[in-house]
Amino acid sequence: MATEPFRRADDLAALLRHLDAGPAVLVGLSMGGVIATDTVLEYPELVRAVVTCGGRDRRRPVHGSPEPGDPGRVRAHAGRR
């Protein structure tokens, strides 16, 4: 049974320290991009650079985007490309 909340950035930081691999260049796609971003924000001493693609924390809305669950969400973005 877990004794504290699970956080992927903490696990990645522990791995980098265990491997003595920092400061590292992190490359993340989708959720990996979110993990890389969280890691550099919380453990900047372990990260030299970050490359992300398609990573976004859905708990934090993008400026100008409708909130998740908004019934107008599909209509609002239907014409955007």
MMTF fields as JSON, N, C-alpha, C and O atoms, coordinates in Angstrom:
{
  "mmtfVersion": "1.0.0",
  "mmtfProducer": "UNKNOWN",
  "numBonds": 323,
  "numAtoms": 324,
  "numGroups": 81,
  "numChains": 1,
  "numModels": 1,
  "chainsPerModel": [1],
  "groupsPerChain": [81],
  "chainIdList": ["A"],
  "bondAtomList": [4, 2, 8, 6, 12, 10, 16, 14, 20, 18, 24, 22, 28, 26, 32, 30, 36, 34, 40, 38, 44, 42, 48, 46, 52, 50, 56, 54, 60, 58, 64, 62, 68, 66, 72, 70, 76, 74, 80, 78, 84, 82, 88, 86, 92, 90, 96, 94, 100, 98, 104, 102, 108, 106, 112, 110, 116, 114, 120, 118, 124, 122, 128, 126, 132, 130, 136, 134, 140, 138, 144, 142, 148, 146, 152, 150, 156, 154, 160, 158, 164, 162, 168, 166, 172, 170, 176, 174, 180, 178, 184, 182, 188, 186, 192, 190, 196, 194, 200, 198, 204, 202, 208, 206, 212, 210, 216, 214, 220, 218, 224, 222, 228, 226, 232, 230, 236, 234, 240, 238, 244, 242, 248, 246, 252, 250, 256, 254, 260, 258, 264, 262, 268, 266, 272, 270, 276, 274, 280, 278, 284, 282, 288, 286, 292, 290, 296, 294, 300, 298, 304, 302, 308, 306, 312, 310, 316, 314, 320, 318],
  "bondOrderList": [1, 1, 1, 1, 1, 1, 1, 1, 1, 1, 1, 1, 1, 1, 1, 1, 1, 1, 1, 1, 1, 1, 1, 1, 1, 1, 1, 1, 1, 1, 1, 1, 1, 1, 1, 1, 1, 1, 1, 1, 1, 1, 1, 1, 1, 1, 1, 1, 1, 1, 1, 1, 1, 1, 1, 1, 1, 1, 1, 1, 1, 1, 1, 1, 1, 1, 1, 1, 1, 1, 1, 1, 1, 1, 1, 1, 1, 1, 1, 1],
  "groupList": [{"groupName": "MET", "atomNameList": ["N", "CA", "C", "O"], "elementList": ["N", "C", "C", "O"], "formalChargeList": [0, 0, 0, 0], "bondAtomList": [1, 0, 2, 1, 3, 2], "bondOrderList": [1, 1, 2], "singleLetterCode": "M", "chemCompType": "L-PEPTIDE LINKING"}, {"groupName": "ALA", "atomNameList": ["N", "CA", "C", "O"], "elementList": ["N", "C", "C", "O"], "formalChargeList": [0, 0, 0, 0], "bondAtomList": [1, 0, 2, 1, 3, 2], "bondOrderList": [1, 1, 2], "singleLetterCode": "A", "chemCompType": "L-PEPTIDE LINKING"}, {"groupName": "THR", "atomNameList": ["N", "CA", "C", "O"], "elementList": ["N", "C", "C", "O"], "formalChargeList": [0, 0, 0, 0], "bondAtomList": [1, 0, 2, 1, 3, 2], "bondOrderList": [1, 1, 2], "singleLetterCode": "T", "chemCompType": "L-PEPTIDE LINKING"}, {"groupName": "GLU", "atomNameList": ["N", "CA", "C", "O"], "elementList": ["N", "C", "C", "O"], "formalChargeList": [0, 0, 0, 0], "bondAtomList": [1, 0, 2, 1, 3, 2], "bondOrderList": [1, 1, 2], "singleLetterCode": "E", "chemCompType": "L-PEPTIDE LINKING"}, {"groupName": "PRO", "atomNameList": ["N", "CA", "C", "O"], "elementList": ["N", "C", "C", "O"], "formalChargeList": [0, 0, 0, 0], "bondAtomList": [1, 0, 2, 1, 3, 2], "bondOrderList": [1, 1, 2], "singleLetterCode": "P", "chemCompType": "L-PEPTIDE LINKING"}, {"groupName": "PHE", "atomNameList": ["N", "CA", "C", "O"], "elementList": ["N", "C", "C", "O"], "formalChargeList": [0, 0, 0, 0], "bondAtomList": [1, 0, 2, 1, 3, 2], "bondOrderList": [1, 1, 2], "singleLetterCode": "F", "chemCompType": "L-PEPTIDE LINKING"}, {"groupName": "ARG", "atomNameList": ["N", "CA", "C", "O"], "elementList": ["N", "C", "C", "O"], "formalChargeList": [0, 0, 0, 0], "bondAtomList": [1, 0, 2, 1, 3, 2], "bondOrderList": [1, 1, 2], "singleLetterCode": "R", "chemCompType": "L-PEPTIDE LINKING"}, {"groupName": "ASP", "atomNameList": ["N", "CA", "C", "O"], "elementList": ["N", "C", "C", "O"], "formalChargeList": [0, 0, 0, 0], "bondAtomList": [1, 0, 2, 1, 3, 2], "bondOrderList": [1, 1, 2], "singleLetterCode": "D", "chemCompType": "L-PEPTIDE LINKING"}, {"groupName": "LEU", "atomNameList": ["N", "CA", "C", "O"], "elementList": ["N", "C", "C", "O"], "formalChargeList": [0, 0, 0, 0], "bondAtomList": [1, 0, 2, 1, 3, 2], "bondOrderList": [1, 1, 2], "singleLetterCode": "L", "chemCompType": "L-PEPTIDE LINKING"}, {"groupName": "HIS", "atomNameList": ["N", "CA", "C", "O"], "elementList": ["N", "C", "C", "O"], "formalChargeList": [0, 0, 0, 0], "bondAtomList": [1, 0, 2, 1, 3, 2], "bondOrderList": [1, 1, 2], "singleLetterCode": "H", "chemCompType": "L-PEPTIDE LINKING"}, {"groupName": "GLY", "atomNameList": ["N", "CA", "C", "O"], "elementList": ["N", "C", "C", "O"], "formalChargeList": [0, 0, 0, 0], "bondAtomList": [1, 0, 2, 1, 3, 2], "bondOrderList": [1, 1, 2], "singleLetterCode": "G", "chemCompType": "PEPTIDE LINKING"}, {"groupName": "VAL", "atomNameList": ["N", "CA", "C", "O"], "elementList": ["N", "C", "C", "O"], "formalChargeList": [0, 0, 0, 0], "bondAtomList": [1, 0, 2, 1, 3, 2], "bondOrderList": [1, 1, 2], "singleLetterCode": "V", "chemCompType": "L-PEPTIDE LINKING"}, {"groupName": "SER", "atomNameList": ["N", "CA", "C", "O"], "elementList": ["N", "C", "C", "O"], "formalChargeList": [0, 0, 0, 0], "bondAtomList": [1, 0, 2, 1, 3, 2], "bondOrderList": [1, 1, 2], "singleLetterCode": "S", "chemCompType": "L-PEPTIDE LINKING"}, {"groupName": "ILE", "atomNameList": ["N", "CA", "C", "O"], "elementList": ["N", "C", "C", "O"], "formalChargeList": [0, 0, 0, 0], "bondAtomList": [1, 0, 2, 1, 3, 2], "bondOrderList": [1, 1, 2], "singleLetterCode": "I", "chemCompType": "L-PEPTIDE LINKING"}, {"groupName": "TYR", "atomNameList": ["N", "CA", "C", "O"], "elementList": ["N", "C", "C", "O"], "formalChargeList": [0, 0, 0, 0], "bondAtomList": [1, 0, 2, 1, 3, 2], "bondOrderList": [1, 1, 2], "singleLetterCode": "Y", "chemCompType": "L-PEPTIDE LINKING"}, {"groupName": "CYS", "atomNameList": ["N", "CA", "C", "O"], "elementList": ["N", "C", "C", "O"], "formalChargeList": [0, 0, 0, 0], "bondAtomList": [1, 0, 2, 1, 3, 2], "bondOrderList": [1, 1, 2], "singleLetterCode": "C", "chemCompType": "L-PEPTIDE LINKING"}],
  "groupTypeList": [0, 1, 2, 3, 4, 5, 6, 6, 1, 7, 7, 8, 1, 1, 8, 8, 6, 9, 8, 7, 1, 10, 4, 1, 11, 8, 11, 10, 8, 12, 0, 10, 10, 11, 13, 1, 2, 7, 2, 11, 8, 3, 14, 4, 3, 8, 11, 6, 1, 11, 11, 2, 15, 10, 10, 6, 7, 6, 6, 6, 4, 11, 9, 10, 12, 4, 3, 4, 10, 7, 4, 10, 6, 11, 6, 1, 9, 1, 10, 6, 6],
  "groupIdList": [1, 2, 3, 4, 5, 6, 7, 8, 9, 10, 11, 12, 13, 14, 15, 16, 17, 18, 19, 20, 21, 22, 23, 24, 25, 26, 27, 28, 29, 30, 31, 32, 33, 34, 35, 36, 37, 38, 39, 40, 41, 42, 43, 44, 45, 46, 47, 48, 49, 50, 51, 52, 53, 54, 55, 56, 57, 58, 59, 60, 61, 62, 63, 64, 65, 66, 67, 68, 69, 70, 71, 72, 73, 74, 75, 76, 77, 78, 79, 80, 81],
  "secStructList": [7, 7, 1, 1, 7, 7, 7, 2, 2, 2, 2, 2, 2, 2, 2, 2, 2, 2, 6, 6, 7, 7, 1, 3, 3, 3, 3, 3, 3, 6, 2, 2, 2, 2, 2, 2, 2, 2, 2, 2, 2, 2, 7, 4, 4, 4, 3, 3, 3, 3, 3, 3, 3, 1, 7, 7, 7, 6, 6, 1, 7, 7, 6, 6, 7, 7, 7, 6, 6, 7, 6, 6, 2, 2, 2, 2, 2, 6, 6, 7, 7],
  "xCoordList": [0.835, 0.0, 0.886, 1.857, 0.534, 1.311, 1.196, 0.139, 2.298, 2.295, 2.239, 2.033, 2.425, 2.345, 1.901, 1.969, 1.45, 0.992, 2.118, 3.28, 1.75, 2.692, 2.898, 1.935, 4.156, 4.468, 5.577, 6.667, 5.283, 6.241, 7.53, 8.612, 7.426, 8.618, 9.559, 10.778, 9.005, 9.84, 10.556, 11.732, 9.845, 10.457, 11.576, 12.639, 11.339, 12.365, 13.583, 14.719, 13.361, 14.474, 15.265, 16.496, 14.586, 15.269, 16.081, 17.193, 15.534, 16.256, 17.504, 18.575, 17.37, 18.522, 19.619, 20.804, 19.223, 20.211, 20.863, 22.077, 20.045, 20.562, 21.575, 22.593, 21.293, 22.177, 23.315, 24.189, 23.303, 24.26, 24.295, 25.362, 23.095, 22.936, 22.623, 22.427, 22.57, 22.206, 23.414, 24.496, 23.284, 22.064, 21.842, 22.773, 20.602, 20.225, 19.405, 18.802, 19.4, 18.502, 17.28, 17.391, 16.115, 14.875, 14.096, 13.92, 13.632, 12.811, 11.529, 11.57, 10.371, 9.113, 8.038, 7.91, 7.268, 6.138, 4.865, 4.794, 3.869, 2.585, 2.794, 3.309, 2.409, 2.554, 4.019, 4.323, 4.927, 6.35, 6.774, 7.669, 6.127, 6.399, 5.963, 6.637, 4.837, 4.355, 5.315, 5.651, 5.759, 6.689, 8.014, 8.567, 8.518, 9.769, 9.622, 10.516, 8.506, 8.274, 8.169, 8.78, 7.405, 7.295, 8.662, 8.985, 9.46, 10.774, 11.699, 12.374, 11.74, 12.633, 12.172, 13.0, 10.874, 10.37, 10.68, 10.951, 10.638, 10.834, 12.269, 12.681, 13.028, 14.402, 15.329, 15.958, 15.431, 16.224, 17.705, 18.374, 18.206, 19.615, 19.905, 21.062, 18.86, 19.034, 18.822, 19.031, 18.405, 18.025, 18.836, 18.916, 19.435, 20.191, 19.285, 19.378, 18.404, 17.497, 16.27, 16.29, 15.19, 13.939, 13.421, 13.411, 12.992, 12.33, 10.999, 10.97, 9.898, 8.589, 7.773, 7.964, 6.868, 5.957, 4.613, 4.518, 3.59, 2.245, 1.966, 0.975, 2.803, 2.577, 1.847, 2.27, 0.753, -0.005, -0.662, -1.259, -0.554, -1.197, -2.657, -2.968, -3.537, -4.963, -5.614, -6.757, -4.895, -5.422, -5.307, -5.981, -4.454, -4.241, -4.735, -4.091, -5.847, -6.375, -5.438, -4.773, -5.398, -4.624, -5.381, -6.607, -4.663, -5.297, -6.19, -5.746, -7.436, -8.372, -9.107, -9.995, -8.767, -9.455, -10.659, -10.631, -11.71, -12.855, -12.478, -11.609, -13.123, -12.877, -13.36, -14.358, -12.665, -13.161, -14.571, -14.876, -15.408, -16.779, -17.721, -18.928, -17.21, -18.039, -18.835, -18.234, -20.186, -20.98, -20.693, -20.939, -20.179, -19.869, -18.468, -18.052, -17.75, -16.366, -16.216, -15.382, -17.009, -16.893, -17.281, -16.591, -18.377, -18.809, -17.759, -17.498, -17.153, -16.189, -14.952, -14.366, -14.545, -13.328, -13.604, -12.663, -14.859, -15.193, -14.622, -14.209, -14.587, -14.088, -12.606, -12.059, -11.941, -10.501, -9.658, -10.004, -8.569, -7.625, -6.235, -5.265],
  "yCoordList": [-1.177, 0.0, 1.249, 1.341, 2.188, 3.418, 4.26, 4.331, 4.889, 5.757, 7.226, 8.076, 7.542, 8.921, 8.92, 7.885, 10.057, 10.13, 9.806, 10.138, 9.153, 8.802, 9.99, 10.619, 10.301, 11.406, 10.955, 10.584, 10.992, 10.517, 11.345, 10.794, 12.654, 13.5, 13.075, 13.103, 12.687, 12.205, 10.913, 10.733, 10.014, 8.756, 9.008, 8.394, 9.909, 10.214, 10.851, 10.52, 11.749, 12.37, 11.316, 11.35, 10.391, 9.323, 8.438, 8.027, 8.146, 7.34, 8.063, 7.463, 9.346, 10.121, 10.159, 10.058, 10.303, 10.319, 8.947, 8.845, 7.895, 6.531, 6.195, 5.557, 6.622, 6.354, 7.366, 7.232, 8.373, 9.482, 10.053, 10.267, 10.293, 10.689, 12.167, 12.603, 12.945, 14.351, 15.246, 14.845, 16.42, 16.92, 16.257, 16.086, 15.892, 15.126, 15.971, 16.975, 15.545, 16.115, 15.209, 14.025, 15.76, 14.985, 15.236, 16.379, 14.156, 14.239, 13.493, 12.326, 14.159, 13.523, 13.775, 14.878, 12.745, 12.817, 12.567, 11.601, 13.415, 13.282, 13.308, 14.295, 12.252, 12.246, 12.376, 12.957, 11.843, 11.999, 13.456, 13.849, 14.266, 15.7, 16.374, 17.277, 15.942, 16.486, 16.105, 16.933, 14.843, 14.381, 15.144, 15.564, 15.319, 16.065, 17.499, 18.022, 18.136, 19.523, 19.612, 20.488, 18.718, 18.713, 18.495, 19.115, 17.601, 17.297, 18.504, 18.807, 19.2, 20.361, 21.485, 22.23, 21.613, 22.652, 22.34, 23.245, 21.065, 20.685, 20.287, 20.378, 19.846, 19.399, 19.995, 19.243, 21.316, 21.941, 21.543, 21.586, 21.165, 20.764, 19.45, 19.14, 18.676, 17.379, 17.443, 16.45, 18.614, 18.712, 19.795, 20.932, 19.424, 20.376, 21.027, 22.229, 20.223, 20.727, 19.836, 18.693, 20.379, 19.626, 19.82, 20.932, 18.714, 18.741, 18.025, 16.858, 18.722, 18.094, 18.243, 19.176, 17.307, 17.349, 16.787, 15.636, 17.597, 17.126, 16.9, 16.255, 17.406, 17.21, 18.39, 19.536, 18.112, 19.165, 18.565, 17.49, 19.257, 18.815, 19.218, 20.406, 18.284, 18.571, 19.135, 19.589, 19.109, 19.743, 21.245, 21.96, 21.741, 23.181, 23.585, 23.238, 24.303, 24.657, 25.569, 26.435, 25.361, 26.227, 27.532, 27.529, 28.655, 29.961, 30.016, 29.718, 30.394, 30.538, 29.258, 29.283, 28.138, 26.88, 26.725, 27.175, 26.095, 25.837, 24.816, 23.972, 24.898, 23.958, 22.568, 22.45, 21.49, 20.139, 19.987, 20.519, 19.279, 19.082, 20.188, 20.079, 21.244, 22.345, 21.855, 21.42, 21.912, 21.404, 22.125, 21.568, 23.347, 24.073, 23.785, 24.355, 22.907, 22.622, 22.16, 22.69, 21.184, 20.655, 21.725, 21.922, 22.416, 23.481, 24.576, 25.092, 24.936, 26.048, 25.737, 26.64, 24.472, 24.105, 23.467, 23.126, 23.298, 22.588, 23.273, 22.587, 24.593, 25.289, 25.595, 26.096, 25.298, 25.617, 24.521, 23.341, 24.913, 23.946, 24.408, 23.749],
  "zCoordList": [0.0, 0.0, 0.0, 0.751, -0.845, -0.961, 0.301, 0.928, 0.655, 1.84, 1.472, 2.338, 0.166, -0.305, -1.763, -2.425, -2.273, -3.665, -4.645, -4.411, -5.742, -6.803, -7.717, -8.156, -8.008, -8.915, -9.858, -9.424, -11.151, -12.146, -12.16, -12.362, -11.95, -11.924, -10.794, -10.962, -9.652, -8.547, -8.929, -8.613, -9.612, -10.045, -11.051, -10.966, -12.004, -12.99, -12.321, -12.662, -11.387, -10.661, -9.893, -9.894, -9.245, -8.501, -9.451, -9.118, -10.621, -11.602, -12.105, -12.193, -12.434, -12.893, -11.83, -12.148, -10.587, -9.496, -9.326, -9.152, -9.379, -9.217, -10.312, -10.046, -11.533, -12.661, -12.771, -13.628, -11.905, -11.962, -13.381, -13.958, -13.929, -15.328, -15.515, -16.649, -14.453, -14.613, -14.71, -14.283, -15.243, -15.875, -17.23, -18.018, -17.48, -18.663, -19.631, -19.253, -20.868, -21.877, -21.909, -22.225, -21.584, -21.56, -22.841, -23.261, -23.453, -24.659, -24.349, -23.96, -24.519, -24.183, -25.212, -25.743, -25.487, -26.408, -25.611, -24.852, -25.772, -25.1, -23.586, -23.061, -22.877, -21.424, -21.022, -19.981, -21.83, -21.552, -21.555, -20.806, -22.404, -22.428, -21.151, -20.655, -20.615, -19.337, -18.22, -17.374, -18.218, -17.185, -17.281, -16.265, -18.501, -18.691, -18.199, -17.533, -18.52, -18.09, -16.571, -15.959, -15.963, -14.501, -13.851, -12.838, -14.451, -13.88, -13.931, -12.947, -15.07, -15.158, -14.227, -13.703, -14.019, -13.116, -11.65, -10.862, -11.295, -9.901, -9.56, -8.403, -10.563, -10.343, -11.403, -12.147, -11.493, -12.561, -12.54, -13.573, -11.387, -11.294, -12.012, -12.295, -12.308, -12.967, -14.479, -15.175, -14.994, -16.401, -17.106, -16.64, -18.233, -19.048, -20.09, -20.335, -20.707, -21.743, -21.807, -21.349, -22.388, -22.543, -23.964, -24.493, -24.569, -25.874, -25.682, -25.293, -25.954, -25.802, -27.078, -27.858, -27.266, -28.405, -27.969, -27.541, -28.079, -27.773, -26.304, -25.962, -25.433, -24.007, -23.405, -23.557, -22.722, -22.059, -20.839, -20.907, -19.734, -18.504, -18.58, -18.503, -18.725, -18.903, -17.643, -17.687, -16.521, -15.308, -15.39, -14.648, -16.293, -16.451, -17.833, -18.823, -17.945, -19.262, -20.037, -19.467, -21.337, -22.223, -22.368, -22.484, -22.363, -22.473, -23.703, -24.812, -23.51, -24.621, -24.972, -25.823, -24.345, -24.632, -23.718, -22.573, -24.21, -23.332, -22.268, -22.485, -21.141, -20.057, -20.451, -21.162, -20.001, -20.247, -19.68, -18.613, -20.38, -19.942, -20.38, -20.163, -20.987, -21.471, -22.68, -23.663, -22.635, -23.751, -25.067, -26.136, -25.009, -26.231, -26.764, -27.773, -26.088, -26.45, -27.892, -28.626, -28.307, -29.672, -30.674, -31.674, -30.414, -31.334, -31.427, -32.513, -30.297, -30.289, -31.113, -31.711, -31.156, -31.877, -33.23, -33.948, -33.592, -34.82, -36.063, -36.998, -36.096, -37.274, -37.245, -38.227, -36.124, -36.003, -36.621, -36.553, -37.215, -37.778, -37.459, -37.834]
}
